[in-house]
Amino acid sequence: MKSVFDIEEKIKDGNAVVCTADEFKAMIREGNTPSPEDVDVVTCGTCGVMSGTFAVMTVPVTKPGVFRRAEKVTLNGVPCFPGPCPNEGLGTADIVLFATSHASKSYGGGHLLRDIVEGKDIEVVCESEGKTYENQIYGEDLESARMITSRSAFKNYSAFVNGTNSPFETIFSVLPLQGNMSEATVSGCGEINPIQNDPERRYLIQGAKILLNGAQGRIIGEGTRSTKDKPNISAHADMENMMPEFMGGFLTSKGPECITSVAAAIPVLDEKTINHLSVLDENIPVPVVDITDRSVKGYSDYGHIWQNTDRSLMANPLNCMFCGECPAGLACPAKAIMPGGGVILSRCVSCGTCTYTCPGEVYSMNMGALEYEGNSVPVKLRQSDRSRACEITEVLKNMIEKGEFSLL
């Protein structure tokens, strides 16, 4: 049996065989199951709404000696939690920022974290002993900034429907989820998800290296709300080297949420690893759950979501009706739709909202339908971006091949 040290030596020598999860699954579907001698590393990834994301950072407020201790802090209007270190008299504030905190109905912590990584100006407002202090900073001004996920990369998720007669507002939908089980909202990247390919967490253990939003970090351990059936991980990474296209804000009918991406390298050591890596979308069950009472109505699978469907949005600007205030642009949860049929690709997460809010049918994407118990419910929203997840697996693959990412 190979060891991780053997693979590390092959990586250093430039002889390691590295493939993405997408490439590995293609071999499985073609009937060419590789052996542990054929492949050394498989890169897996996921990208989507991950509420359990937060950051810890030191924020410059004033010059030293102006105030003693921060009592309240906001960044671009997003409320933060000052502490635990008082930084008395230093003119700085140590803060914890939850990615699901809201400055408004359209701007929250997820948006703020991306703005910091993109180097945009950030408005700091600090209150101390009845006085208010303001400052404008940029990401490079932060003495330290680390992102942490309390729970991320769930092995699998539930799909949600609404069994009542009335629309239902939820964090799992952009527009209110329509009733009578007429539409579904889904999450999860299926067969390329890291834990789906290492379900026993033989390699995705505490201390294992990962990419968090494109930056190298490590797994802290098992995440909150992790169960035997739906395990997840907690991870961390410095924000300095994160890539903005893999993170950001996402607007739901209950307010802003956060997009986060995780990628991991699975070393191929034995046949058991190959067996785990051979899982396919059509073999991964998806519980179909009524959002109103969380009752399970049946089971579909990720094959209906990601196989023979479109992974990315398509646009035909010639169909644009120039509606004035663009309905699709107003509804887009990632603010990626531009007037005239344009799409900001670095922000689009292929959720599908624009495909049914644009009256001119500028945007199209086959999102599939959940098949269960004789029912067929069209998918109206994807809160995970399989295309972006594939991109981050490519990023990790290239890093390994260049010797920029080690397994240890």
N, C-alpha and C positions, 0 to 999 in steps of 0.2 A: 504494500500500500504506500502511495506517495504521502509525503508530509507537506505541511505548509512551508517548512524551511526549504524543501526541494523546489517547490514552486517559486519561492522567493529568489532562489539562485537562478532559475530559468528566466525570471523577469529581469534580473540584473544583467544576465548575459544576452538579453534580447531574444530569447528562444521560446518564451512562454506562448502558448496558444490561448488567446483570449477571445471570447465571443460575447455578444449581448444576449440577453434572454430571448429577444425576438429571433435572432439568428439560430439559437439553440432549438427553439420551438419549431422553426421551419424544418430543421433536420428531423425532428421527431415526427412531424406530419408527413414528411416524405418517406418515412420508414427507415431512415438512416440513423438509428440511435447510436451516438458515439460512445466510446468506452472511456474510462478514466485515463487511458494512455493517449487518447485523441485530443482531449481538451483539458486545460489547466485551470482556467478561471471563467466563470459566467457572471456578467454584470447584470444586476436586476434593479428595478427602480419603480417609484410611484410618485404621482403628483396630483394634488387635489386639495380640497378643503380639509384642513386639519386644525380644529378649534384649540387643541391643547398645545399652543405655541406661545412662547413668551420670550422676553429678552431682559438681560440685566446689563446695565451700563452706567458709566460715570459721565454726567452731563455738566459742562462748564456753564455757570450762571453769571458770576461777577468776578472781579478781582478778589483776592483773599482779604479777609477782615471786614467785608461789607455786611454780611449777615452770618448768624451763628449756625442755624440748622434749618434745612428745608422742611416745611410742613405740608405744602401742597405743590405739585409740579404737573404741568401739562406740556406736551410736545405737539405742536400743530393742533391744539385743542383736545388731544387725546389724554385723558387722565392717567397719571402714573402713580405708583406707590413709592414714596421716598423711603429710603432705609435699605438695609438694616444699619449700615454705618452712617453716623450723623455727619461726618466730614466737617466737624465744627470749625468754622472760620476759614475754610479753604476756598470758599466761593464756588464749590461744586456740589452736586447732589448725586448720590447713588440711588438709582431708581429701578424698579421692576415694572416692565410694560407688558400687559397682556394683549395678545394680538386680537382678541375679541372685544376690547374696550372701544367705546364709541365716542367720537367727537360730534358726530351728527348721524343722520340716517344714511349718509352717503360716504362717510369717511371714518375709518377706524384704525385699530392698531396694525392690521395687515398692510393697509395702504402706507402707513407711517414707516413701517420696517422697510418696505421697498423704497420709499423716498429717501431714507437714510442711506441705503446701499447704492442708490443711483446718484448720490451726492447732491441732492436738492437741498435748498435752504429750509431749515427747521426752526420754527418759532418756539422759544422756550419761555414759559411763564412760571415763576416761582414765588410762593408766598411764605413769608417768615415773620412772625411776631407782628402781625398787622400791616406789614409792608409788602409791596409787590415788586418783583424784579424781572426784567425782560432781557432776552438775549436772542440773537440770531446765530445759529451754528450750522455746520455741515457735517456729514458723516466723518470726515477726516479729523474733526475737532474732538471727537469722542475719545477719551483716554483709553477706554475699554468698552467693548460691546460684544456680548455673547448671546447667541440665541439658544434656547433650550426647548425641546418638545417634551411635555409631560406624557403625551401619548401620540404615537405616529405610526404610519405604515401598517395599519390593521391588516391582518391576513385576509379578511373578507368583511363585507358589509351587508346590511340589509338594503333592499329596495323598498321604497315607500309609495303607497297609494292612499287615497282618501275614500273611505267607504261611506261617508255621510252624503247628504244631498247638497251641502253647502261648501263653498271654497274654504280652504283651511290655510292659515298663514303659519309657516314653519321655517326654521333655518335650513331645512332640506329642500326648499323651493325658492325660486327667484320671484315669480308671481305666485299668488295664492294657488295652492294645489287644488285642482278641480275635483269635484266629488263623483260619486257613483263609480269609483275605480276606473275612471276614463283615461287617466294618464299616470305615468310613473316617473319617479326621480331616483337615480342610481348613483352609486359611488364605488370606487375601487378599480384598480388597474389589472385585476385578474391574474392571468398566468405569469406576468412579469414582475409582480410584487415581490420584494425581497423575502418576506416571511412565508409567502406561499411556496417559495422554492427552498426554504429551509424551515419547514414547519416545526421541527423539534428544536430549533435554534441551536444546532450543533456548532455553528460558526458565528451566528449573530448574537454573541454573548457580550457581557459587560466588558468594555475596553476595546471591542472590535472597531476597526476603522470604517467610516461611512462618508458619504457626501451629503451634507445638509444644505440645500439650495445651492449646490455646486461647490461649497467650501468643505475642506477636509475637517472631519470631526470624529467623534467616537460615540459608541453606544454607552449610555449610563447604566442601563439595565432594563428590566421589564417596565412597561409603561402603566399608567393608571388605567383602570377599566379593562385591563388585560384579563382574558379568561382562557381556559383550555381550548375552547372552540374558536375564539377570536383573539389570539394573542397580538400584542403590539409592543413597540419598543419606545424607550425614552432616549433621546440623543442630544448632543450639543456640538456647537462649532462657533468659532469667532466669525463675526459678521463681515470682517474686513475683506475677505476674498469671495463673498457670496456673489452669485450671478442673478441680477434682478429678474430676468425672464423666467426663473424657476420659482418665483415667490410673488406675493402681492395681496391685495384686498379682493373680496368677492362679496357682492351685495345680495342678500337674501331678503325674503319678505318680512323677516324679523330683524333686519339690520346687518351691518358689516360682519363678515367672517374673514378667514385668512387662508391663502393658498400657500402650501409648503411642499417641498420635494425632498425625497430621500432616495439615495442610490447606495447599493452595497455590492461587494464582490464576493461571490461564493467560490471558494477553492474546491476543485473537483478532485477528491481524494480516493473515492471508492464507489462501488456499484450502488450503495445506498444513496449517495449524493446524486448519482445519475437518475435513480428512480424518483427522487424528490424533484429534481429539475425537469423531469419529463411531464409534469402536470400541465394540462391544457385547459383553456377556458371552459370548454364544454363539460369538463369533469368537476368544475368548482361550483357548488350550489350557492344560490342567492335566495335567502328567505324573502318572500314578499309580505310586507308588514303594513297593516293599517296604521297610519300615523296618528289617528285620533285615540286609539286605545292600545297600540303596540301589539295587537294580536296577529299571529302568523296566518296568512290566508293560503299559503302554498309555497312551492319552491320552483324557481327557475334556475338558470345558470349563466355564467359569464359569456358563454358562447353566443347567446342571444343578444348580448350587449356589444361584444367586440369582434365577433367573427362575421364576415360578409356584411359589414356595416362600414360607414365612413369614420375615419379617425380624426379628420380635420375638416374644418369649414370650407365651403366653396362659395365664391361670390361672383355675381354677374352684374357689374355696375350699370350695364345698359338697361336693366330692368328698373332702375331707380325712378321713383315718381316725384322726387324732390318735394317731400311732404311738408317742408318747413322744419319744425322740430321733429327730427327723425324718431319715429316710434321705436325702432330697433335700438337706436343709440341710447334713448332714454331707459330702455329696459335692460340693456347689456350690463351684467353684473361685474364685468371686468373693465368697463369703459374702453372697449376695444373697437367699437363701431364708429365710423366717421361719416359725416354727411356725404351724399353722392355715391354711396356703396363701397366706401373704403373700409379697410380692416387694419388695425395696428397689430401685426402678427406677433410682436414681442409681448403683447398683453392678452391676446385672444387665448382662451383655454378650451375652445371648442365645446362649450356647454350646450349649445343648440338653441338658446333663448331667441336669438335673432331670426331663426328660421320660421317661427310662427308669430313674431310680432311685426315683421316687415310686410306691409300691405302689397308691395310690389314684387314680393318673392325674389328679392335680390340674393338672399342667402339660402343655401341648401346643404343638407347633411342627413344621410340615412342613419338614424340612431337606433334602429331596431325596435323590437317589442318583447316584453316579457311573456313567455309562454308558460302557463301553469294551470293545472286543474281544468283543462279545457278552455281557459281564458287566454286572450291575447290583448295585452295592454301596451300601447305605444309609449316609448320612452320620450319624455318631453324635456328632461334635464339630466345632464351629466355633471356631477360635482367632482369628477376626476378627469384628468387630461392624459389619455393613453399616449397620444402623440408626444407631448412634452416629457412624459415618463421615459419614452424610448430615447428621446434626445439626451436625457441625463445619463442613461446607460451608455450611450455613445461617448459622452464626455468622460465618464469613468474608464471606459475601455481604452480611450486614447491616452489618458493619464497613466494607466498601468503599462501600456506598450512603450511609453516614453520614459518609464522609470520614475514618474513623478508621484506615484501612489504605491505604497507598499502594503502588504497584507498584515503586517505586524506593527 
